[in-house]
Amino acid sequence: MLMAMLYGAKDLRLERGDEPPVGDGQVKVRFGAGGICGSDLSYYGKGRVGDFAVMQPLCLGHEVSGEVVEVGAGVTRVKKGDRVAINPNQPCRICRTCVAGKGHLCLKMNFYGSAAVFPHIQGVFREVIVASEAQCFPVPQSCDFRTAAMAEPLAVALHAVRRAGSLVGKSVLVTGVGPIGSLCVLAARRAGAARIVVTDVADGALKRAEALGIDDAVNAVSAPERVEAWYANKGSFDVTFECSGNAAAMTTAIQATASGGCVVQVGMIAGPTADIPVNRFVSREVDLLGAFRFDSEYGAAVRELATGGIDVSPLLTHTFKMTAANDAFAVAADRSQSMKVHLVFG
């Protein structure tokens, strides 16, 4: 089978490998579509994500859907010919965080396409994937493979919204409208937010966000006075989702959020630390929460996509064949022209 293997920064090679066997309780899935995530871009561009460096050839990718081609003994939830979205989370379910109902914080987590451990956990940009039955979520045949592959990033957004609590009737700010920020917009609207405003530093991203039904879009660089106006009277928004991973945006998020409000930090900061106005969120009791990946929200994301409850089609900007993977990564890294880029084999 064909696989996209990363050897180091901008050293992505297409290689042939053996097709994996199927064991008891496992499902063999032929790749349908896979989305390029921000972490994939970081691995590709820098050879690392934060502290996690590529130390052996790594198959990238964790946003994936496909068609079941074989099932192992004991599998009952899916059958040959089904379309499925595959949850890349593989928690142990026995450590203290798993037992506490927080499987996404598993102390022994295996996550597709990750260099967080060694040997690395290989990803899904390959013709055939073998997953556990529990990872496979059926979708209707009418559900496009690209749409089904969006279950993973949508689950991230749904988890962030869940961390914020009820959004019914609330005003929401989203800083950074790349794929995750845009999905937070859709998830927040679905959760009942009354007003949604977004910021970014790229006009192209802001323009695309307008198709998501936002109430306002502000370029934080070219119109800083509009951003600063939100700081008056101790903040303007009930909830802010900081999705850019930019330290300056964290400061904006805290100061723009009203007293007693909530900031959910979704974006990962590039460095190990960031300067933030601690006294501002302490004196105004602004809750600062982290949101990392997802757990049960994956199934919820699949249902939203399968039923059309959340429409992600405005975000699906480009599709490349796996043989053009390097071109796909170049386009995915160019925010002026892309939102979500998918790889396919067909």
N, C-alpha and C positions, 0 to 999 in steps of 0.2 A: 504494500500500500504506500501511497505518497504522503509524506509528512513535511511540514514547514518547521525546520529546526534552527534555533538561534545559537550561534557559537560565541557571539560577543556583539558589541555595539555595531549596528548596521551590517551585521554578518549573518543574514538569514538565508538558509540554503534549503532547497527542495531535495529530499532524500527518499529512497525506497527502504521500507522496513517490512518485517513479517506481520501478517494480520494476527491480532491476539486471539487466543481461544476463549470460549465462554465457559465459565464455571457455574456451579449451582447457585441459584439466586441472582444470576447476572443476565444482562441484556446486551446484545451486540447491535449497535446502531450505525447505519451508514450516514455519514456527514451530510446534512442538508444545507445549513448556513451557519456561519460563525461571525460574531461581531468583534471588531477590534476595539479594545477598551483602553482607557488611559494608562493602566498599568502595563498592558502590552506595548503601548507606544514608548513608555519609559524604558522597559527592557530593551526594546529595539533601538531606541535612540542613544541610551546611555549604558546599556549592558547591566542595568540594575534598577531596582525600585527601592528607594530609601536605603536601608541597611542590607537589602537582599541583592547580592551580586550573582550573576550567572557564572557558575564554576564548572559546569559541564553542559553539553548540548541540551537545550531546553525546547521542547515543543510548546509554543505559545498557545494562548486562547483558553477562555472559560465561558464565553457566551455562545451557546450552541443548541441546535435542534437537528433532528434527522429522522430517518425511517428505521424502524426495527427490522432487522434481517434475520435474527436468531435469538431464541431465549433459552436459558439454562433450566435445569430441573428445579421445580418448585415455584417458578415464576407464574403468577396468575393475574397481575394487574395490567400487563400489556401483552400483546401478541404480535407475531410477524405481520408486517404491513402497516402497523400503527405509526402515526406521526407522534413524536415526543419532543418535549423540551427537557434538557438534562441539567439538573441542579449540580453545580460544581462543588458545593459544600460536601465534605465527607467527615462529619464529626464522629467522635468515638462513642458518644451517648452514655459514657460511664464516668467521666471525670466530674469534678464538683460543679463546673459551670454547666455542663450538659444536664446533670441531674437537677440543677436549679432552673432548667427550662431555657437556657441561653446557649443553645448548641452552636450558634455562630461565633461564640467566644471560646469554643472548645480548646482545651490545653494541648490537644494532640491533633489539631485540625489538619486534614489533607485537603488542599484546594487546587484544582486544576491549573496548570500553567504557572506554578509558583516556585521561586528559588528560595523561599523562606526556610526550607529545610534541605539537608543533603543526605542522600541523593534527592534531587529535585522531584517535585510532583509534575509529571508530564501533562501537557495540555491537550486541547481538542482539535487543533488545526491539522487534522489527519483524516484520511478517507474513512476509517472505521474506528469507533470508540466502544470500549466495553465498560459498562457502568453497572452499579447495583440496581436492582429493581426499584429500591426506594428512591433513587435519584431520578427516575424516569416518570415524567408527567404527560399523559396523553393529551393531544390537542386534536380538534376536528381536521379532517382531510382538507377542508376549505381554508384552514389557517396557513398562510404563507410561511415558509421556513424562516424567512428573515424576521417576520413578526414574532414567531415562537421563540426565536433566539433572543428577543428583547426581554424575555422573562427575567433573566438575571439582573440587568441594570434596573429594570422596573422594580424588582424586589428590593434593591438598594433604596430606591426612592420611597417605596411603601414603608420600609423599616424606619427611614428618617421621619416620615410623617407620623408614624406610630409613636416614636420617641417624643414628639412635640405634644401629644395629647390631642384633644378635640380641636379641630380647626373651624368648626361650624360658625359662620358669621364673622370670622376673624380676618384681619388684614395681615397679609403675608409678603415678606420681601425674600427674593431669591438672588443671591449674589453669585454670578457665574452661571451662564446658561449654555454650557456644553451639554453633552448627552445626559449626564446625571442631573444637572440643574434643570434642564428642560423636562425631564421625567418627574422631578419634584414639583414643577409647575402643574403638570397633568394630575399627579397624585393629590396635590393640595386642592385643586379645583374639585376633583372627585370626592374629596373628604369634606367639602362644604365651605371652603374659604370664600369670603365675600369679595375680597379685593386682593389682587396679586400684582406686585411690581417686581421688575427684574433689573439687575445691573450687569454690565460686562464692560470689557475694554475693546471689544471687537464689534464693529457695526454690523458685520455679516451675521454674527450670532444673535444680536438684538433683533435684526430684521426677521430671522427665522423664528424667533420666539414670538413674534407678533401673530404668527399663524396658530399659536397655542391658546389664544383667547385671553391673553394677559390684559391688564388695565393700563399699564405704562411700562416703558423701557427707557433706561437712562445709561448713557455712556459715562462711566465713572471718571474717565480721563478728560474727555472734552467738555463735560458739564459737571464739574465738581461742586459748583454752587447748588445744584439741585440735590445732590447727595447730602451736603452739609445742612441743607434746610430741614432734613429729617431729624437732625439732632436737637432741634428746638423743643422746648417744653418736655424735656426728658424722654425723647424718643417718639417714633411715629407708628411702629408696627408691633402687632401682638406677637408674631413669630417670624424669625428670620432663619432661612436655610442657607448656610454658607457653603457653597459648592465649588468654589474656585480653587481652594487650597492656597490662597494668597494671604500673606500675613496682613497686608494693608486692608484686605477685604474683611478679615476677622475684626479689625478695629471698627470698620464701617458697620459691620453687623451688630456689634455690641452697642455702639452709640446710637444707631438708628432704631433699636428695639426699645419699646416703651417700658417704663418701670413696671416690674412684675411680669414682664414678658419672658420670652424664651428664645435662645439662639441654639440651633442644632448645627454642629460642625460636621459636615459631610465630607468636604474635600480634605485630602491629606496634604499637610504642609511639606514643602520640599526639604526644609532643614529639620533638625531634631527639636528646635525650639522656635518660638515666635514671641515678639514683644506685643503684649496686649494691654489695654487700659483696665487693669484689675479693679481699681477703685471705682470705675464707672459701673461695672456690673455688680460690684458688692453693694455700693450705696443705693443703687436702684433695684436691687434684688432681681437682676436679670439672670435666669437660669442658663448656664452654659453646659450643653449636653453633647456628647459624642455619639455618632451613629456609624457603626461599622458593619458592613455587609448585611446579612439578613438570616432568618431561620424559617419560621413558618410562613413568612411573607412570600416565599417563592411560589408556593401553591396558590396563594391569592393572586399573585402576578399572572400566573398562567390562566386563571379563571377570567381575570379582567381582559386579557388579550383574546382569549378564545370566544368570549361573549361580546366583544366590542365595547365593554364598559370603559376602557381607556384605549384611545386610538393613537397609535404611535407612528402611523404612516407619514406624518410630516417630518419625522426625524430620519427616515430611511433615505439617505441621499446618494449613496454609491454602492455598487456591487462589482466585485472583481473575481475572476477565476483564481484558484489557488496558485496556478502557474505564474500569475502576475502579483504575487504576494508583496514583493518589494514595492511595486507601484502603489498597491493598496495602502501600505503603511505611509508612504510619502503623502498621499492624498489625505489620509486620516489625520496626519500631523498638521495639515494646512487648514486652520479654522476659517479661513476666508472662503473656502469652497465646500467644506464637508461638515456634516454633523455625525451621523453614524455610518460607518463603512463596514460592509459585510464581505466575507469570502465565501465562495461556492466552488464546487467541483464541476458542475454541469456547464 
